[in-house]
């Protein structure tokens, strides 16, 4: 699963692609942790536009990053949540603790 | 396209994380032979992913073993059976509770998703011998059953 990231000021934007399942979480964790370490960002925006599937393994790796960001007093948000991914995020309760924005632009302005 | 009266598929694969997607997509292809809508097929994919991931992560816990997935499409009903011959689950009632997880990076939602997304879920496990998960789903019967047929 390719994971592209980009930095905008103090916000790190992660753009995972493909299926976020058990086969992908190690790579996601490794790249996300390295990007957070190197960029010293306290805010993390995950753009889910390219995610074609998510299950509890994928949610778990996102939750792990949320815990790290929260411990540092930072903020996390989602943007461009695909229609078929949204019900899983809702059912997991993650959308109750992590806000989501329609567009990346809006998220970057409001975070 | 006329739906098949009955179809039956069995697969057996090593407990590698990469095979979770293989199992999920194969079962989704079988589900496509029954009258499920797209959101129901997504739900089936999540449920299969959870059952197979559990077998990889907990059944074999890093060791290699075989996982069997059997899919039966009959009378418009989909039945999926995921079996491993790993360590089994000591306390099944506890493992099935939402948010129970042995790993801080996991949400403990595997069984909750299987229960929410399928119409029936039966889990049997013998410590030291393995776990068998049987799930059944009918078109129009579950969470996404009221969606549009595409």
Interface residues (C-beta under 8 A of the other chain):
Chain A: X19 X21 X22 X23 X25 X26 X29 X53 X55 X56 X57 X59 X60 X61 X63 X64 X67 X84 X87 X88 X91 X92
Chain B: X17 X18 X19 X20 X21 X24 X38 X39 X42 X45 X46 X49 X50 X53 X56 X57 X101 X103 X104 X105 X106 X107 X108 X109 X110 X112 X113 X116 X143 X144
